[in-house]
Amino acid sequence: MAQIFHRNTNIISKISILVGLLVSVLTVWLLPEFNRSPYITQTGIPREQPIPFSHKHHVNELGIDCRYCHTDAEKSSFAGMPSTHTCMTCHSQIRVDSPVLEPVRTSYKTGYSLEWLRVHDLPDFVYFNHSIHLHKGIGCVTCHGRVDQMPVVWKEHSLDMEWCLDCHREPELFIQPRESVFNSAWQTPENQLELGQKLVNEYNVKPSLDCNICHQ
């Protein structure tokens, strides 16, 4: 009887199985890494806005407090975006003829809002409350990075669930005194663990790991 399969069929089959297993293992390993990459998370990528607004200039050089523009951060889930009226409080007197600021002046005159591009945009199925985190000692810099050093804002952290859970599991590593939460230059001190544990008790911080806390 003639031989149906080639004499190397067994070897080819074994190699195919090994290659398939290798590809499967690499896929399982690479997918999470790809999901954490800047290409997916968009971290570290400056987002051009309709107006070239520099946080470095306004916050670091001029000393404007976060709450001057983001007025709802302490009392609402959403930090809020400044109205054109807020911009014109200064720019009705400063750089009044700047071509760059023409869209601001037009918005102020017509009442049509500027369309700012969201940098930190959580999915619709995620609930996040700014006010709660601020009152529990989580500062702006913890999530947003050194915005005071950004000529154009970019996303410093992925803001994915894995990143959020790191803080919920060990809040003592991230918490800071309430009076410093709006300090963009805040840096983690050497005694952070000791300070954090003290503040966790003082502020009664008990972050939940229940899914329905964020996925409402």
C-alpha positions, 0 to 999 in steps of 0.5 A, a space after each residue: 500500500 502506498 504511503 499516504 503521508 510524507 515521512 516528515 509529517 510527524 515532525 511538521 505536525 510537532 513543529 506546527 503545534 509548538 509554533 501555535 503554542 508559542 504564538 498563543 503565549 506571545 499573544 497572551 503576553 503582548 496584548 496587555 503590554 500593547 494595551 498599556 502602550 502610549 498608542 492605546 492610552 495616549 499618554 505623553 502625547 500633547 493635544 493641540 487645542 483651538 487656542 494654544 493655552 499654556 498651563 506652564 505660563 498661566 500656572 507656573 509663571 503667573 501663579 494662577 490657581 487651578 480653581 480659578 478656571 476649574 471652579 467645580 473641582 471641589 464640589 462636583 464630580 466634574 472639575 469644569 472648564 473655564 467659560 470664555 468670560 473667565 478668559 476675558 477677565 484678564 484678556 480684556 486688558 492683556 494682549 487685547 489685539 493678539 491674533 491668537 486670541 481672536 477665537 476667544 474674543 469671537 466666542 465672548 461676543 457671539 456667546 458660542 463656546 470654544 470646543 476644547 479637546 478633552 485630554 482626560 476623557 474617561 469612558 462613559 461606563 466609568 464614574 469618577 468624582 473629583 470632589 471626593 478625591 480632593 477631600 480625601 487628600 488626592 492631589 491634582 498632580 497625582 492624576 494629571 502630573 506636573 501640568 504646571 510644566 506643560 506648555 501643551 497638556 498631555 495625559 500623564 497616566 493611563 487612567 485605566 482600571 489597573 492604575 486606579 486600583 493601585 491607589 484604591 488598594 494602597 491609598 497611603 502611597 498617594 495621599 497628601 495633606 488636604 492643604 496641598 492638593 492644589 499644589 502642582 509642585 507637590 513631590 512625594 516625601 521620603 516619609 510618605 508611607 508614615 505620612 500616608 498612614 496617618 492621613 488615611 486614618 485622619 481623613 477616614 479613607 476607606 476606598 472600596 474595591 467594589 465594581 459598582 463604585 465606579 461602574 454605576 
